[in-house]
Amino acid sequence: MEILKSSVAIILVVIVSCVIQVKAEASVVYCSNPFSRCFDKEIECPFECPNTESDDPKAKVCYVNCDHPTCKPQCKHRIANCDSPGSACYDPRFIGGDGIVFYFHGKSNEHFSLVSDSELQINARFIGHRPAGRSRDFTWIQALGILFQSHSFSLEAAKAATWDNEIDHLKFSYNGQDLVIPEGPLSIWYSEEKDVKVERVSSKNSAIVSLKDTAEILVNVVPVTKEDDRVHKYQVPADDCFAHLEVQFRFFNLSAKVDGVLGRTYRPDFENPAKPGVAMAVLGGEKEYKTESLFSTNCKTCIFATGSGADHQETTELMKFGTLDCTRRSSAGYGIVCKK
């Protein structure tokens, strides 16, 4: 009996020591935005995700939503989730800010406004083809062109005849200049003003783009697989696997007037004609959202205006899908400070 008691005591000591060690290593985050209800409150990351970064692309990391009523820390995946609001995946299937699934097919080799706000414009280039006998193109999102403040940023999936997991298909540019971001998880690039951050989640084909106080974009590059081709009868040609983007957006401060294929679903007065439960609700609007190029703001519904200083007082809690992150250098974090 004494031996049993001693063994139990040793086990308890080990468990308590492990818990203390985990707590000691857990990150502490707090919101630095003085307008947030969580301002200056230190928030410890939960046991399930004690850190704000990880070498494992599949691991969850800690973040805090500064507009959450209880300032509760949460865990998030670091790769795009195609089944969450703000996502744009497949051919292409969107999930709006209202949580409703819809499809927008557009047209191959043309550009469309996904989000247009007074201080943010996100366009997409569609690729695809039209097999004989079909009335429309099969399309996928191949590139994103982003305008904010006086800057431009693009990310795209490089064309490939066949898919190779050992090749990185992600390409980036900033203000018209190509970016070379070394392969490898946690490889990070910052713009000179620290208002743009690009972080590789895995060594290849997956990244997070953060626009300070504006948006977070999780992106993967994937091909149209042979199984996809068989199931959906895409009739993919032999010389192109249609490498494309899977994207999940998180927006921090959209106005009530935001527009665009996806942006309109974040408006507080938006009534989505694609009702829940519809197997494949297709929303039109190609003419309203078509732009002349990847960085064009010339479309019928575009409202982006560089340096407009537009009043965002109409922003609603519904539209604050802010996900703030830490970096290994706390001074470069966006909105929160990390401590060990």
N, C-alpha and C positions, 0 to 999 in steps of 0.2 A: 504493500500500500504506500509506504514511504517513497519507494522508487517511482510509483505511478504519480504521486503528488509532485515529486521533483521534476519528472518529465513534462507534466502539464505546465508547471511554473516556467520551465525553460522555453516551452513553445510560446507561452504568453509573452515572455520577454522578447522573443524574436519577432513576434507579430507587432508588438508595440514599437519596437525599434524600426521595423520596416515602415510602419505608418509615419513615424516621426521623420524618417529619412525622405519619404515621398513628399511630405509637407514642406520639408526644408528645401527640396529641389523644385517645388511647384512655383510657377511664375505668378506674380501679382500684377494685375493690370488695373488701370483706372482711366477714366475719361478726362481729357484735358479741355474739352469744349465747355466754356463757362455757361453756355445756354442749355446744356444737357442736365436733366434731372439727376444724373449720376455723377455730376462734376466733382472731381477730387475725392471720390470714394474709392478706397483700395479694395479690389475684388480679387480673391484668390481663385485660381483655376481649379476646376473640380478634379477629383481623383481619376475619373475616366479619361481626362485629357489634361494632364498637369502642365503641359508646355505649349508655347505658341508656335513652335516649329518642330519639324521632324525630318529625319533622313528617309523615312518610310513613306512613299507617296500614298499608301493606302491608310495610313494612320490618321486619326482625328486630332485636331489641334484646338487650342482654347481661343475663344474670342469673346468680346462683350459687346452687346448691342446697347449703345449709350442712350437710346430712346426707350428701352424696355422699362416698364413701370417699377420693377423690383431690382433693376440693375444686375440681373442674374447672369453669371458667365455660362457659356454654352460651348458644346463641342461641334466641330464642323469638319467635313471632309475637304480635302484640298484639291480635288479634281471635280470637273463639271458633273453635275447631277442632272441628267436629262429628264428626271421625273419631278423636278421642283419648279416653282414659279420663277420666271425670268430666264428659262432655258430655251435654246433653239438648236435642235438636233435633227438627225435623219434627213427626210426629203421635203422640205424641212418642216418639222413639227415644233410648234411653239407652245409654251405654257405661259399665259399672261400673268400680270401682277394680280389678277383676280383669281388665279388658280385654274382657269378654264383652258382646256387643250384646244388648239386650232391649227390648221395647216394654211400656209401661204406659199403658193408654188412659184409665183413670179415668172421669170423666163431666163433661160440659159444665156450666159455672157452679158447679162445686164446687171444694173446696180439699183438697190432699193434702200430707202431710209428705214432703218429699224427703230431708231430713237432720234427725235428732233426736239430739243428744248432750247431755251434762249441761250444757254451756256454749254450745251453738249449736243453733238451730232454724231451718230453712229450709223454708217452705211455698210451694206453687205454686197459683195459680188457673188452672184449665183453662177454655178457651172452645171452642166448636165447635157442631155441630148433628148431627141424625140424619135423613138423607134417608128418604123413605118406603120401607118394605120392609127396612130394616136393623135388626139386633138390638142394635146399640150405636152410640154417638156417635163421630163423627170429632172428635178433640180436639187442641188445641195449648196450650202454656204461654203465658199472657198476662201473668202478674205473679209476682213473688217477694216474699215477706214474710220478713224476717230478724230474729231475736231473738238478741242476745248481750249478756252482762253485763246491764246494766239498760237497754239501748238497743233501739230498733226502727228498721229501715230497709226501705224498699220501693222496687222499681223495676218499671215496667210499660210495656207497649206500648199507646199510646192507640188507641182504636178509629178506624177510617177506612173509609169506603165504598169508596174507590178509593185506590190507592197512588200517592204522589208522593215521589220521591227528594229533592226540595228541601224537604220538610217534616220536622222532627224529631219522631219519635213516642215518644221516651223521656221518661218522667216519673219523678221521684224524690221520696221523702219521708224525713225523719229525725225520729224521736220525734214523729210525728204532724204535722209541719210540712212543707209543700211546699217543695222546693228548686228554685231557679232557677240553673242552671249554664250560663253563656254558651256559645253554639255556637262551635265551632272546635277544631281539634286542639290537644292539650296544655292545654286549659282544665281547671283542677283546682279541686276543692272539698275542704276538710278540715273535719272536725268540730272543735269547740273543744278537745277533749282530744287531737286528732291520732290518734284510734284508728280513724277511718273516712276513707278517701280515695276520691274519685270523679274519674276522669280520662277526659275524652273522647278517644277514639283518633282519630276523624275528626270533622268538623264536626257530623255528625248521625248518629243511630241506631246508635252504637257506643261502648261505654265499658268501663272496667275499674273494678270496685269492690274495694277492699282493706280487709279487716278485720284490724287489727293482731294479729299472732301467731295468726291464726285461719284466714283463707281469702282467696283471690283469686277474683273472679268476672268472667269475660270475657263480655260480652253484646252481641248484635246484635239489632236489630228488623228483621224481614222480613215480607212478606205471603205469602199463598198465591197463587201466580202462576196465570195461565191455563193454562200448561203443566202445573203440578202438578195443577190441577183436571181437565185432560183425561186425564192419565195415570192418576190414582188415582180418578177418578170421584167427587170429593168433593161435586159439585153445590153449589158455593159460591153463596149468594144474591147478587143484584145489588147489595144495599145494604151489603155487608160483605166486605172482603178478608181478614178474620181476621188482622190484624197480630199477630205473636206473637214470642216470644223464642227465639233460639238462644243456648245458655248452655254455657260450659265452666267447671267448678269445679276449683280447686286447693286442697287442704286441708293445713294445716300441723301440726295436733296433735289428730287425732281419737282418741277412746278406743276400746278394744276392744269396748265395748258400744254403739257408735253404731248407730242404726237409721234407718228411713225408706226410701222407694222406692229411692233411690240410695245412701244412707248405709250400708245393710246390706251392700252389696257391698264395703265397706272393712273389714269385720270379718275378723279372721284365721281364724275358724272357719266363714266363710260358704261354703256349697256351692251354687253357682248352678245351678238346674235348667235354665237356658237354656244348653245346651251349644254350644260353638263349631261353626259350620258349619250351624246351623239357620237356614233362610231368614228366618223371622219369629217368633222366640220371644217369646211374650207372657207376662209375669208378672202374676199377679193380686194380690190383697191390698187391694182398694179399701176394704173395711170396716176393715181394720187401720190404714190410713194416712189415712183421711178425717179432716179437721179442720173445726171449725165456721166458721172464718174465716181470713183471710190471716195473722193474728198469733196464732191460737189454738194452744195446746199441749195441747189436749184431744183426744187420739186414743189408741187402744188400745196403740200401741207408742211413744208419745212419752215421752222421759225427760228433757227439758230442765227445769232448775230454776235460776232466777235466783239468783246468789250462793251456789250450793251449795258452792263450794270443793271440788268433787269431785276425787278423786285420779286423775291421769292417768298413773300409773306403768305402766299396762298398754298404753300407746301403743306401737305396733310400728313398725319401720323401714318396713314395707310401707305404712303409712298416712301417712308423712311426705312428701306430695307438695308440699313447700313451694317456692314460687317467690317470692323476695324481690326487691324492686325499689328503685331509687334515685329520688330526685326532684332537682329543681334546687336544692333547699335540703336539704343533707345532714342537718340536724338533724331533718327530718321523715321521713326514710327509715325503713323498717320492717326493722330487723335488719342493714342494711349501710350503710356510709358510702361516698359517691362522692367521688372525687378526679379532677382533671384533670391 
